[in-house]
């Protein structure tokens, strides 16, 4: 039976809940808003499947990369609505062209972030762009398995620990599965995210109806995080906006993110993507401030997929050290903030703006 002795040992990937043959594991939010497995001991038959699929009990080792690129989608309209260089869209469109499906994180009608499956280019826009809150996996692993068994090609995108959770759940490799993960600074609490939406809605006198975590109207490097109601707009640069400040300073992120087990060449995905920060210093001729993707090719399958879309992209060869130089999350984990415990203890007592002042100023 799975036991989470320390919360830093659980990523919330939900592989255990999906694999349980009796359905006696459910993902339950703790007081911080993060999901953890809760086991019904009376129903549990100690089959050990949950322990077998847990990525934190079977952490990956470092591996050599096949290739590293800086990349841009040639379609500027797609790149503008993407967080970095628009490469995820190219990879996903290729899988859809082959009759496959794509799984990724999307905002639902209540602006919650959940993993969903899409089978057409129109709905693909839901998966485009970063969502800075931990997505709910739900039963997406089971849905992906059904598609794979039906012979469909599947592209699954998510954080590195979610990819590890999926592969643990599937137990065996599938030739028709392709995976893309995003370099992840950490995942903020859904409870903090919804508190922010509620506080902005109260300030506006009307609910937030749209979230743009990485708006590029002022350029890629000066991108803003925006929360829009029907009549008002709240937001600032990602390093000044209240919610993002808490996230980027490791105040509101999951305990396991302080020591990531899946970055620094330990990804189980076929391709890893990230913002290529520092491209303006390393390859200034390649930078137009519309976004550049750092692409780490982890497997031969990833290289083959990238080869199919290279004519629709601009690529430059780089290396891991350059890619990690200005994007620390590629190779390192930053420790949790010293005020993190205070922040969550006082989450109901103060607004997020007040907590920013108390924790960061």
QUIBEL-V551598 format. One record per residue. RES is the residue in three letters. SS is DSSP state (H for helix, E for strand, L for the rest). PHI is phi in whole degrees, -180 to 180 (none if undefined). OMEGA is omega as a letter, one per 30 degrees, with the letter a starting at -180 (NA if undefined). Layout:
# QUIBEL-V551598
RES;SS;PHI;OMEGA + RES;SS;PHI;OMEGA
This chain:
# QUIBEL-V551598
UNK;L;none;a + UNK;L;-71;l + UNK;L;-130;l + UNK;L;-97;a + UNK;L;-75;l + UNK;L;-129;a + UNK;H;-65;l + UNK;H;-70;a + UNK;H;-96;l + UNK;L;-133;l + UNK;L;-93;a + UNK;L;75;a + UNK;L;-68;l + UNK;L;76;l + UNK;H;-61;a + UNK;H;-64;a + UNK;H;-67;a + UNK;H;-74;a + UNK;H;-84;a + UNK;L;-59;a + UNK;L;-69;a + UNK;L;-103;a + UNK;L;64;a + UNK;L;-95;l + UNK;E;-115;l + UNK;E;-126;l + UNK;E;-87;a + UNK;E;-124;a + UNK;E;-74;l + UNK;L;-89;a + UNK;L;-66;l + UNK;L;-89;l + UNK;L;98;l + UNK;L;-93;a + UNK;E;-85;l + UNK;E;-135;l + UNK;E;-71;l + UNK;E;-120;a + UNK;E;-100;l + UNK;L;-81;a + UNK;L;-65;a + UNK;L;-69;a + UNK;L;-88;a + UNK;L;-65;l + UNK;L;-110;l + UNK;L;54;l + UNK;L;-76;l + UNK;L;84;a + UNK;H;-62;a + UNK;H;-62;l + UNK;H;-71;a + UNK;H;-66;a + UNK;H;-98;a + UNK;L;-68;a + UNK;L;-67;l + UNK;L;-79;l + UNK;L;-93;a + UNK;L;-139;a + UNK;L;-69;a + UNK;L;-74;l + UNK;L;-98;l + UNK;L;-65;l + UNK;L;-140;l + UNK;L;-81;l + UNK;L;-87;l + UNK;L;-75;a + UNK;E;-166;l + UNK;E;-137;a + UNK;E;-135;l + UNK;E;-99;a + UNK;E;-144;l + UNK;E;-138;l + UNK;E;-68;a + UNK;L;-70;l + UNK;L;-86;a + UNK;H;-64;l + UNK;H;-65;l + UNK;H;-69;a + UNK;H;-64;a + UNK;H;-65;a + UNK;L;-94;l + UNK;L;-102;a + UNK;L;-71;a + UNK;L;-126;a + UNK;L;-102;l + UNK;L;76;a + UNK;H;-77;l + UNK;H;-57;a + UNK;H;-60;l + UNK;H;-61;a + UNK;H;-65;a + UNK;H;-68;l + UNK;H;-62;l + UNK;H;-66;l + UNK;H;-66;l + UNK;H;-64;l + UNK;H;-61;l + UNK;L;-85;l + UNK;L;85;a + UNK;L;-92;l + UNK;E;-130;a + UNK;E;-128;l + UNK;E;-112;l + UNK;E;-171;a + UNK;E;-85;a + UNK;E;-138;l + UNK;E;-85;l + UNK;L;-88;a + UNK;L;-65;l + UNK;L;-101;l + UNK;L;68;l + UNK;L;-77;a + UNK;E;-104;a + UNK;E;-137;l + UNK;E;-81;a + UNK;E;-138;l + UNK;E;-104;l + UNK;E;-128;a + UNK;L;-127;l + UNK;L;-150;a + UNK;H;-67;a + UNK;H;-65;a + UNK;H;-73;a + UNK;H;-59;l + UNK;H;-60;l + UNK;H;-64;a + UNK;H;-91;a + UNK;L;-76;l + UNK;L;91;a + UNK;L;-71;l + UNK;L;-123;a + UNK;L;-89;l + UNK;L;-165;a + UNK;L;-68;a + UNK;L;-79;l + UNK;E;-88;a + UNK;L;-73;a + UNK;L;59;a + UNK;L;-109;a + UNK;H;-63;l + UNK;H;-61;l + UNK;H;-65;l + UNK;H;-64;l + UNK;H;-63;l + UNK;H;-61;l + UNK;H;-61;l + UNK;H;-65;a + UNK;H;-64;a + UNK;H;-66;l + UNK;L;-81;l + UNK;L;91;a + UNK;L;-77;l + UNK;L;-79;a + UNK;E;-127;l + UNK;E;-108;l + UNK;E;-110;l + UNK;E;-119;a + UNK;E;176;l + UNK;E;-76;a + UNK;H;-57;a + UNK;H;-71;l + UNK;H;-70;l + UNK;H;-63;l + UNK;H;-63;l + UNK;H;-64;l + UNK;H;-61;a + UNK;H;-68;l + UNK;H;-66;l + UNK;H;-63;a + UNK;H;-71;l + UNK;L;69;a + UNK;L;-112;l + UNK;L;-74;l + UNK;L;-122;a + UNK;L;-65;a + UNK;L;-94;l + UNK;E;-105;l + UNK;E;-123;a + UNK;E;-132;l + UNK;E;-131;l + UNK;E;-115;a + UNK;E;-110;l + UNK;L;-61;a + UNK;L;-121;l + UNK;L;-69;a + UNK;L;146;l + UNK;L;-113;l + UNK;E;-73;a + UNK;L;-71;l + UNK;H;-59;l + UNK;H;-65;l + UNK;H;-66;l + UNK;H;-59;a + UNK;H;-72;l + UNK;H;-64;l + UNK;H;-65;l + UNK;H;-60;a + UNK;H;-67;a + UNK;H;-68;l + UNK;H;-67;l + UNK;H;-64;l + UNK;H;-67;l + UNK;H;-64;a + UNK;H;-82;a + UNK;L;79;l + UNK;L;-160;a + UNK;L;-73;l + UNK;L;-70;a + UNK;L;-116;a + UNK;E;-151;l + UNK;E;-126;l + UNK;E;-124;a + UNK;E;-70;a + UNK;E;-138;l + UNK;E;-81;a + UNK;L;-105;a + UNK;L;-57;l + UNK;L;-102;l + UNK;L;107;a + UNK;L;-65;a + UNK;L;-75;l + UNK;L;-110;a + UNK;L;-58;a + UNK;E;-117;l + UNK;E;-104;a + UNK;E;-122;l + UNK;E;-125;a + UNK;E;-116;l + UNK;L;-99;a + UNK;L;-63;a + UNK;L;-120;a + UNK;L;-127;a + UNK;E;-134;l + UNK;E;-116;l + UNK;E;158;l + UNK;E;-167;l + UNK;E;-59;a + UNK;L;-62;l + UNK;L;-93;l + UNK;L;-117;a + UNK;L;-67;a + UNK;H;-52;a + UNK;H;-62;a + UNK;H;-71;l + UNK;H;-63;l + UNK;H;-63;l + UNK;H;-66;a + UNK;H;-67;l + UNK;L;-95;l + UNK;L;61;l + UNK;L;-87;a + UNK;L;-107;a + UNK;E;-92;a + UNK;L;-65;a + UNK;H;-54;a + UNK;H;-67;a + UNK;H;-75;l + UNK;H;-68;l + UNK;H;-139;a + UNK;L;-64;a + UNK;L;-95;a + UNK;L;-128;l + UNK;L;-96;l + UNK;L;56;l + UNK;L;65;l + UNK;L;-115;l + UNK;L;-67;l + UNK;L;-97;a + UNK;L;-79;l + UNK;L;-72;l + UNK;E;-137;l + UNK;E;-112;l + UNK;E;-123;a + UNK;E;-160;l + UNK;E;-70;l + UNK;L;-91;l + UNK;L;-67;a + UNK;L;93;l + UNK;H;-61;a + UNK;H;-67;l + UNK;H;-94;a + UNK;H;-85;a + UNK;L;-137;a + UNK;H;-58;a + UNK;H;-69;a + UNK;H;-93;a + UNK;L;-96;l + UNK;L;-123;l + UNK;L;62;l + UNK;L;-106;l + UNK;L;115;l + UNK;L;-132;l + UNK;E;-95;l + UNK;E;-85;a + UNK;E;-115;l + UNK;E;-103;l + UNK;E;-91;a + UNK;L;-96;a + UNK;L;-145;l + UNK;H;-65;l + UNK;H;-63;l + UNK;H;-66;l + UNK;H;-64;l + UNK;H;-65;l + UNK;H;-66;l + UNK;H;-63;l + UNK;H;-62;a + UNK;H;-72;a + UNK;H;-114;a + UNK;H;-64;l + UNK;H;-71;l + UNK;H;-97;a + UNK;E;-134;l + UNK;E;-107;a + UNK;E;-124;l + UNK;E;-129;l + UNK;E;-80;l + UNK;L;-139;l + UNK;L;-143;a + UNK;H;-62;a + UNK;H;-61;l + UNK;H;-66;a + UNK;H;-64;a + UNK;H;-89;a + UNK;H;-61;a + UNK;L;-113;l + UNK;L;-123;a + UNK;H;-62;a + UNK;H;-66;l + UNK;H;-62;a + UNK;L;-125;a + UNK;L;-134;l + UNK;L;-116;l + UNK;L;-95;a + UNK;L;-65;l + UNK;L;-61;a + UNK;L;-66;a + UNK;L;-63;a + UNK;L;-98;a + UNK;H;-59;a + UNK;H;-62;l + UNK;H;-60;a + UNK;H;-57;a + UNK;H;-72;l + UNK;H;-65;a + UNK;L;-104;a + UNK;L;-60;l + UNK;L;-84;a + UNK;L;-87;a + UNK;L;-134;l + UNK;L;-76;l + UNK;H;-65;l + UNK;H;-63;l + UNK;H;-66;a + UNK;H;-71;l + UNK;H;-61;l + UNK;H;-63;a + UNK;H;-75;a + UNK;H;-94;a + UNK;H;-117;a + UNK;L;-118;NA
